[in-house]
Amino acid sequence: MTLTSLPLYNFNNGSLMIIIFAFVCLGLIGSIFLFMTGSKEDKDGPENTK
């Protein structure tokens, strides 16, 4: 009868992995956003400056 008091599944490890995965996805999306809205003033490059 000790098996009836044991939980069928422990959600602690899975929820921690989902939270870490969410932070990784947010970091990737944030880095893509930063690359897309990068510095616009260096668009011509140094070869066109005189």
Secondary structure, DSSP 4 states (H G I P E B T S, - for coil): -GGGGS-S---HHHHHHHHHHHHHHHHHHHHHHHHHT--STTSS-GGG--
